[in-house]
């Protein structure tokens, strides 16, 4: 039987000129390779959610968090090789500074409308987020 683990995380919804920033996971990624999604990061012990959010944006896209607003929460269960994980995600609408520069976790990025996202292969949980954003924004 697989070990079970809860994974708290923060997810950045970055919007600019009516479009949203998504990154495409590396084909070598252990989680959802080759799929598109919002920038998210698992919390480290003792870290505040906003610190996780800022760290994720900096590490994954070299962006600096300027403003943020908590707009929702989501959770889903997924399997990895050794564990069954339950992700609990705090979702933030973010204003950032800088130009996107990806790290090794992603192979591409783009700015997409919510309508365009409907036809994309998204990371697990991001489909629900797109529906939530449609209702809210």
C-alpha positions in Angstrom: 0.0 0.0 0.0 1.3 3.4 -1.0 2.1 6.0 1.7 -0.4 8.9 1.7 0.7 12.6 2.0 -1.0 16.0 2.1 0.7 18.6 0.0 -0.2 22.3 0.7 0.6 24.6 -2.3 0.2 28.1 -3.6 -0.8 28.7 -7.3 -0.3 32.0 -9.2 -2.9 33.2 -11.6 -1.0 36.0 -13.5 -3.2 38.1 -15.8 -2.0 40.7 -18.2 -4.1 42.4 -20.9 -6.9 39.8 -20.7 -4.6 36.8 -21.0 -3.1 34.5 -18.4 0.4 33.1 -18.0 0.7 29.3 -18.4 3.9 27.2 -18.5 4.4 23.9 -20.3 5.9 21.3 -18.0 9.1 19.6 -19.2 8.7 16.3 -21.0 11.1 14.9 -18.4 8.8 16.1 -15.5 7.7 13.5 -13.0 4.3 15.1 -12.7 2.1 15.7 -15.8 5.0 16.0 -18.3 4.2 18.1 -21.4 1.0 19.6 -20.0 0.2 23.3 -19.5 -0.6 24.9 -16.2 -0.5 27.9 -13.9 2.7 28.4 -11.9 2.4 26.6 -8.6 4.7 25.6 -5.8 4.5 23.2 -2.8 4.9 24.8 0.6 8.0 24.2 2.7 7.7 23.6 6.4 7.3 26.9 8.3 6.7 28.9 5.1 3.7 31.2 4.8 1.5 30.8 1.7 2.5 34.2 0.3 6.2 33.2 0.7 5.5 30.0 -1.2 3.8 32.0 -4.0 6.7 34.5 -4.3 9.3 31.7 -4.3 7.4 29.7 -7.0 7.2 32.7 -9.3 10.9 33.5 -8.8 12.2 29.9 -9.1 10.0 28.8 -12.0 9.8 32.0 -14.1 12.2 34.6 -12.6 9.2 36.9 -11.8 8.9 39.1 -8.8 5.5 39.1 -6.9 4.2 42.7 -6.5 0.5 42.3 -5.4 -1.7 39.3 -4.7 -5.2 38.4 -3.8 -6.5 35.1 -2.5 -9.3 34.1 -4.9 -10.0 30.5 -4.0 -8.8 27.1 -2.9 -8.9 23.7 -4.6 -7.8 20.1 -3.9 -7.3 16.9 -5.8 -5.7 13.5 -5.3 -2.9 12.2 -7.5 -0.5 9.3 -7.6 3.2 9.4 -7.9 5.5 6.5 -8.1 5.9 6.0 -4.3 3.0 8.0 -2.8 -0.6 8.9 -3.1 -0.8 12.7 -2.6 -3.6 15.0 -1.7 -2.8 18.5 -3.0 -4.5 21.4 -1.2 -4.0 24.6 -3.2 -4.5 28.2 -2.4 -5.1 30.2 -5.5 -3.9 33.8 -5.9 -4.5 36.4 -8.5 -1.1 38.0 -8.9 0.5 41.1 -10.2 4.2 40.5 -11.1 7.3 42.3 -12.4 9.9 41.1 -14.8 10.2 39.1 -17.9 9.5 35.4 -17.9 12.7 33.3 -17.8 11.9 29.6 -17.3 13.9 27.1 -15.2 14.4 23.4 -16.0 10.9 22.4 -14.9 9.2 24.0 -17.9 9.9 24.0 -21.6 7.7 26.8 -22.8 5.3 29.5 -21.7 2.5 31.6 -23.2 -0.3 34.0 -22.5 -3.7 32.5 -23.1 -7.4 33.5 -22.8 -9.7 31.4 -20.8 -11.4 30.3 -24.0 -8.1 29.1 -25.5 -7.4 27.1 -22.4 -10.5 25.0 -23.0 -8.7 23.2 -25.9 -5.4 22.8 -24.1 -4.0 19.8 -22.3 -3.9 21.2 -18.8 -2.3 19.9 -15.6 -4.7 18.0 -13.3 -6.9 20.5 -11.3 -6.3 23.4 -13.7 -9.5 22.6 -15.7 -11.6 23.3 -12.6 -9.6 26.5 -12.0 -10.4 27.7 -15.6 -14.1 27.2 -14.8 -13.7 29.1 -11.5 -12.0 32.0 -13.3 -14.7 32.2 -16.0 -17.3 32.6 -13.3 -15.2 35.2 -11.3 -13.4 37.3 -13.9 
